[in-house]
Amino acid sequence: MAEINITLNYKEILQLLEENQEGAFKKIMEKCLNQFLLAESTEQLKAEPYERTEKRTDCRNGSYQRMLTTRIGSLILTVPRHRNAPFKTMVFDNYCTSESALITTMAEMVINGVSTRKVSNVMETICGRSFSKSTVSEATKELDKIVGEFQNKRLVGSYPFLMVDATYFKVREDHKIISKALFVAYAVSENGVREIVGFKSYPSETKDAWLDFIRMLKDKGLSGVKFIISDAHEGIKYALSKEFPFVPWQRCQQHFRRNIVSQVPSKFQKGITNEIQAMFNAPDINEARRMRDEIINDYRDIAEKAMECLDEGFEQAMSAMALPQELRATFRTSNTLERLNRELKRRSDVIGIFPNEGSLNRLMGAVLMELDEQLQAKRHRVFYKASKIKLEESENELRRIGEEQRAFMVS
């Protein structure tokens, strides 16, 4: 870790303490944090300013000012720029953007007359001060720009794995409270890096809405898709049949198991759950089919509809068998995206009802930005070179599955 040297003018600080204690603390804090930013820059570049060394990784490229709201007031910090790789800092932590969204959203609720005393108290607790309409308006515009850039960012390179899902939020519209569906797409790049590649809100999960969402992803540059995971919503299947007709689709095994078990008498549910999981974990597709047939024979008389569900959906739920074995468990369910959706719900609980659709996109978009940064910051990749080579060797089998499935997808 780089050494941090903080130089403070003793007389200047004493004078500030005598005249304005709060101003003194702000100045001290600004100086400390600015020195910390410089130290972080040095650590990342592996070199001091103007230092020539073989270990240097990049060059400095000026700086810009950014405001940080704290309990002692707003601080103006000087943030370094790097020429090639972006400068990363812990000073503006992962929650900074989403908390700004939360503040502006709650302020909007107050302005629109849909708030409660609790919401007002939460807002002041987070901010440390109240906000005027003009301040909220400016903050909202700035945040909209940042979230909009993230929402519309170009996708570069190939994304072999794509996962899509939707979750619902309550929004006030035309003096009524309605549900809005937020579509989210998660993908894994050719280098094994996880990324949130798109989001957009819609009135509901119609076929046209899903088709629009998938086309939006392709317009942004989504390409190289070899495998798609989702639940069995008809709108998703329809959109995939139009835009990715030969890409194999994996029906989320967790959703599939729930669909089956829900139609089984309660006293048999635990047993069949274990048997279905064993089937999912089979070493190859032939063994999985044998286990499927055995389950159907054992439960046909007591759960006929459940066994019909198992029989009809089996092949689409076992597409992952064509993947290299080390990738199957990762891409046979949409659990990763479900966890992201749960985090969105957790963050939205403090709002309850969004005052408008823009507010929904603003806060949830900011949270998705934060989650995306966390995903890409993790050193662990979903797969490495060896698995990538195996995946390329499986392309013919994957395409065969995609062609077979095309006849079963919604036309």
C-alpha positions in Angstrom: 0.0 0.0 0.0 1.3 3.5 -0.9 2.4 5.7 2.0 0.0 8.6 2.6 1.7 12.0 3.6 -0.8 14.6 4.9 0.6 18.1 5.4 -1.6 20.5 7.4 -0.9 24.2 8.1 -1.0 24.4 11.9 -1.6 28.1 12.2 -4.2 28.0 9.4 -6.1 25.2 11.2 -6.0 27.0 14.5 -7.4 30.1 13.0 -10.2 28.1 11.3 -11.0 26.4 14.6 -11.4 29.8 16.2 -13.5 31.3 13.5 -15.4 28.3 12.1 -15.1 24.9 13.7 -17.2 23.2 11.0 -15.1 24.8 8.2 -11.9 23.6 9.9 -13.1 20.0 10.0 -14.2 20.2 6.3 -10.8 21.5 5.3 -9.0 18.8 7.2 -11.2 16.1 5.7 -10.8 17.5 2.2 -7.0 17.5 2.6 -6.9 14.0 4.0 -9.1 12.5 1.3 -7.3 14.3 -1.5 -4.0 12.9 -0.2 -5.7 9.5 0.0 -6.8 9.8 -3.7 -3.2 10.7 -4.7 -1.9 7.7 -2.8 -4.4 5.4 -4.5 -3.3 6.7 -7.9 0.3 6.0 -7.1 -0.5 2.5 -5.9 -2.4 1.7 -9.1 0.3 3.2 -11.4 3.2 1.7 -9.4 5.0 5.1 -9.7 5.2 8.5 -8.2 4.5 11.6 -10.3 7.3 12.0 -13.0 9.0 8.8 -11.7 10.5 6.5 -14.4 10.3 2.9 -13.5 9.8 -0.4 -15.3 6.9 -1.3 -12.9 4.8 1.7 -14.1 1.5 0.5 -15.5 0.0 3.8 -16.9 0.3 7.6 -17.0 -1.4 10.3 -15.1 -3.8 12.4 -17.2 -4.9 15.4 -15.1 -7.8 15.4 -12.7 -11.3 16.5 -12.2 -13.3 17.8 -9.2 -16.1 15.8 -7.6 -18.4 16.6 -4.7 -18.8 14.2 -1.8 -21.7 14.8 0.6 -20.7 14.0 4.2 -22.1 14.7 7.7 -19.9 17.7 8.0 -21.0 19.1 4.7 -20.1 18.9 1.0 -16.4 18.3 0.2 -14.8 19.2 -3.1 -12.3 16.5 -3.9 -9.7 16.4 -6.7 -9.9 13.0 -8.4 -6.9 11.8 -10.5 -7.3 10.7 -14.1 -5.3 7.9 -15.8 -4.6 7.8 -19.5 -5.6 4.2 -20.3 -7.2 2.3 -17.5 -9.7 4.1 -15.3 -8.7 5.3 -11.9 -10.5 3.3 -9.1 -11.0 4.6 -5.6 -12.5 3.5 -2.3 -13.4 7.1 -1.3 -16.5 7.1 -3.5 -17.7 3.7 -2.5 -20.0 1.3 -4.4 -23.1 2.8 -2.7 -22.4 6.4 -3.7 -24.4 6.4 -6.9 -27.3 4.3 -5.7 -27.6 6.4 -2.5 -27.8 9.6 -4.6 -30.6 7.9 -6.5 -32.3 7.0 -3.3 -32.1 10.6 -2.0 -33.5 12.1 -5.2 -36.3 9.5 -5.4 -37.4 10.0 -1.8 -37.3 13.8 -2.3 -39.5 13.3 -5.4 -42.0 11.4 -3.2 -42.1 14.3 -0.8 -42.6 16.8 -3.6 -45.4 14.7 -5.3 -47.3 14.3 -2.0 -47.0 10.6 -1.7 -44.5 10.4 1.1 -44.9 9.6 4.8 -43.2 11.1 7.9 -40.9 8.1 8.0 -39.7 8.7 4.4 -39.0 12.3 5.2 -37.0 11.2 8.3 -35.0 8.7 6.3 -34.2 11.2 3.7 -32.8 13.7 6.3 -30.9 11.0 8.1 -29.1 10.0 4.9 -28.5 13.5 3.7 -28.0 15.4 6.9 -30.0 18.2 5.4 -33.2 19.0 3.5 -33.4 19.5 -0.3 -35.1 22.2 -2.2 -37.0 21.4 -5.5 -34.3 23.0 -7.6 -31.6 21.0 -5.9 -33.5 17.8 -6.4 -34.2 18.7 -10.1 -30.5 19.2 -10.8 -29.4 16.1 -8.9 -32.0 14.1 -10.8 -30.8 15.4 -14.2 -27.2 14.5 -13.4 -28.1 11.1 -12.2 -30.3 10.4 -15.2 -27.4 11.1 -17.4 -25.1 8.7 -15.6 -27.7 5.9 -15.5 -28.6 6.6 -19.1 -25.0 6.1 -20.1 -24.8 2.8 -18.3 -28.2 1.7 -19.8 -27.1 2.6 -23.4 -23.5 1.5 -23.2 -22.1 -0.3 -26.2 -21.3 -4.0 -25.8 -17.9 -4.9 -27.1 -16.7 -8.5 -27.9 -18.6 -11.8 -27.6 -20.9 -12.9 -24.9 -21.3 -16.7 -25.0 -23.8 -16.9 -22.1 -26.9 -14.8 -21.8 -29.4 -14.8 -18.9 -32.7 -12.8 -18.8 -35.4 -12.3 -16.3 -37.9 -9.7 -15.0 -39.1 -8.5 -11.6 -42.0 -6.2 -10.7 -42.2 -2.9 -8.8 -45.1 -0.7 -7.7 -45.2 2.6 -9.5 -47.6 5.6 -9.3 -49.0 6.5 -12.7 -52.0 8.6 -13.6 -53.1 8.8 -9.9 -53.1 4.9 -9.7 -50.6 2.4 -8.3 -49.6 -0.1 -11.0 -46.9 -2.8 -11.4 -44.1 -2.3 -13.8 -41.8 -5.0 -15.0 -38.1 -4.3 -15.0 -36.3 -6.5 -17.5 -32.6 -7.3 -16.7 -30.0 -9.1 -18.8 -26.9 -10.6 -17.4 -24.1 -12.1 -19.6 -20.7 -13.7 -19.4 -18.1 -12.4 -21.8 -15.7 -14.6 -23.9 -13.1 -14.0 -21.1 -15.3 -15.3 -18.4 -16.2 -11.9 -16.9 -19.7 -11.4 -15.6 -21.6 -8.3 -16.7 -25.0 -6.7 -16.5 -25.6 -5.9 -20.2 -29.0 -4.2 -20.2 -32.2 -3.2 -18.4 -35.5 -1.5 -19.2 -38.9 -1.1 -17.7 -42.1 -2.2 -19.4 -45.8 -2.3 -18.5 -45.8 -6.1 -18.4 -44.1 -9.2 -19.8 -45.7 -9.4 -23.2 -44.3 -11.0 -26.3 -43.7 -7.6 -27.9 -42.0 -6.3 -24.8 -39.6 -9.2 -24.6 -38.9 -8.9 -28.4 -38.2 -5.2 -28.0 -35.8 -5.9 -25.1 -33.9 -8.7 -26.9 -33.6 -6.5 -30.0 -32.3 -3.6 -27.9 -29.5 -5.8 -26.6 -28.5 -6.8 -30.1 -28.6 -3.2 -31.2 -26.2 -2.4 -28.4 -23.8 -4.9 -29.8 -24.7 -8.2 -28.1 -23.1 -10.9 -30.2 -21.5 -14.3 -30.0 -24.3 -15.8 -27.9 -24.0 -19.6 -27.6 -26.3 -20.4 -24.7 -29.3 -18.7 -23.2 -30.9 -19.3 -19.7 -34.3 -18.1 -18.5 -37.6 -19.3 -17.1 -40.2 -20.6 -19.4 -42.2 -17.4 -19.9 -43.9 -17.5 -23.3 -42.8 -13.9 -24.1 -39.1 -14.8 -23.6 -39.5 -18.0 -25.7 -41.2 -16.0 -28.4 -38.5 -13.3 -28.5 -35.6 -15.9 -28.5 -37.3 -17.8 -31.3 -37.2 -14.6 -33.4 -33.8 -13.2 -32.5 -31.7 -16.3 -31.6 -33.5 -19.1 -33.4 -30.5 -21.5 -33.4 -29.0 -20.8 -30.0 -29.9 -23.5 -27.4 -32.2 -22.4 -24.6 -31.8 -23.7 -21.1 -35.0 -23.7 -19.1 -34.0 -22.8 -15.6 -33.9 -26.1 -13.6 -34.9 -24.4 -10.4 -38.1 -23.0 -11.9 -38.7 -26.3 -13.7 -38.4 -28.3 -10.5 -40.8 -25.9 -8.7 -43.4 -26.3 -11.5 -43.2 -30.1 -11.1 -43.2 -30.3 -7.3 -46.1 -27.8 -7.0 -48.4 -30.4 -8.7 -47.3 -33.3 -6.4 -49.2 -34.2 -3.2 -47.4 -32.6 -0.2 -46.4 -35.9 1.4 -44.4 -36.9 -1.7 -42.8 -33.5 -2.4 -39.6 -34.0 -0.5 -38.9 -37.3 -2.1 -39.5 -36.2 -5.7 -37.5 -33.1 -5.1 -34.5 -35.2 -4.2 -35.0 -37.5 -7.2 -35.3 -34.6 -9.6 -32.1 -33.1 -8.2 -30.3 -36.4 -8.7 -31.5 -36.4 -12.3 -30.1 -32.9 -12.8 -26.8 -34.1 -11.5 -26.6 -37.1 -13.7 -23.2 -37.6 -15.4 -24.6 -37.6 -19.0 -27.9 -37.0 -20.8 -28.6 -40.8 -21.3 -28.4 -41.4 -17.6 -30.6 -38.4 -17.0 -33.2 -39.7 -19.4 -33.2 -43.1 -17.7 -33.7 -41.5 -14.3 -36.5 -39.3 -15.8 -38.3 -42.4 -17.0 -38.0 -44.0 -13.6 -39.4 -41.0 -11.9 -42.4 -40.9 -14.3 -43.1 -44.6 -13.7 -43.0 -44.2 -10.0 -45.2 -41.1 -9.7 -47.5 -41.3 -12.7 -50.4 -42.7 -10.7 -50.3 -40.1 -7.9 -49.2 -37.0 -9.8 -50.2 -37.3 -13.5 -50.0 -33.6 -14.3 -46.6 -33.2 -12.7 -45.2 -36.1 -14.7 -46.6 -34.6 -17.9 -44.8 -31.4 -17.0 -41.5 -33.3 -16.4 -41.9 -35.2 -19.7 -42.7 -32.2 -21.8 -40.1 -29.9 -20.4 -37.2 -32.3 -19.8 -35.1 -31.7 -22.9 -35.2 -27.9 -22.6 -34.2 -28.2 -19.0 -31.3 -30.4 -19.8 -29.6 -28.4 -22.5 -26.7 -27.7 -20.2 -25.6 -31.3 -20.6 -24.0 -30.3 -23.9 -21.7 -27.9 -22.0 -18.3 -28.8 -20.6 -19.0 -30.5 -17.2 -17.4 -27.8 -15.2 -19.8 -25.2 -16.6 -23.1 -27.1 -16.2 -23.9 -26.2 -12.7 -23.3 -22.5 -13.4 -25.5 -22.2 -16.4 -28.3 -24.6 -15.8 -30.3 -22.1 -13.6 -30.9 -18.4 -13.6 -30.1 -18.2 -9.9 -27.4 -15.6 -10.4 -29.9 -13.2 -12.0 -32.5 -14.1 -9.3 -30.0 -13.0 -6.6 -29.6 -9.7 -8.4 -33.3 -9.2 -8.5 -33.6 -9.9 -4.8 -31.0 -7.2 -4.2 -33.1 -4.8 -6.3 -36.1 -5.7 -4.2 -34.2 -5.2 -0.9 -33.0 -1.7 -2.0 -36.5 -0.7 -3.2 -38.2 -1.7 0.1 -37.4 1.7 1.5 -39.3 3.4 -1.3 -42.3 1.1 -1.4 -44.1 2.9 -4.2 -42.1 4.7 -6.8 -43.5 8.2 -7.7 -43.0 7.6 -11.4 -41.4 5.3 -14.0 -38.4 7.6 -14.3 -37.8 7.2 -10.5 -37.9 3.4 -10.9 -35.3 3.5 -13.7 -33.1 5.9 -11.8 -32.8 4.0 -8.6 -32.8 0.5 -9.9 -30.4 1.6 -12.7 -28.1 3.0 -10.2 -28.2 -0.2 -8.1 -27.5 -2.2 -11.2 -24.5 0.0 -11.9 -23.2 -0.8 -8.5 -23.9 -4.5 -8.8 -22.2 -4.5 -12.2 -19.1 -2.9 -10.7 -19.0 -5.5 -8.0 -19.3 -8.3 -10.6 -16.5 -7.1 -12.8 -14.2 -6.3 -9.8 -14.2 -9.9 -8.7 -11.0 -11.7 -9.7 -12.7 -15.0 -10.0 -13.9 -15.6 -13.6 -16.7 -17.9 -14.5 -14.5 -19.9 -16.9 -10.9 -19.8 -18.1 -9.0 -20.8 -21.3 -9.4 -24.6 -20.9 -13.1 -24.3 -20.5 -13.3 -21.9 -23.4 -11.6 -24.4 -25.6 -14.0 -27.1 -24.5 -16.9 -24.8 -25.1 -15.7 -24.2 -28.7 -15.5 -28.0 -29.2 -19.1 -28.3 -28.1 -20.4 -25.8 -30.7 -21.8 -28.3 -33.1 -23.7 -30.1 -30.4 -25.1 -26.8 -29.1 -26.2 -25.8 -32.5 -27.9 -29.2 -33.0 -29.9 -28.7 -29.8 -30.8 -25.1 -30.9 -32.1 -26.4 -34.2 -34.2 -29.1 -32.5 -35.6 -26.7 -30.0 -36.7 -24.2 -32.7 -39.7 -26.4 -33.6 -40.9 -26.3 -30.0 -40.4 -22.5 -29.4 -43.3 -20.2 -29.8 -43.9 -19.2 -33.4 
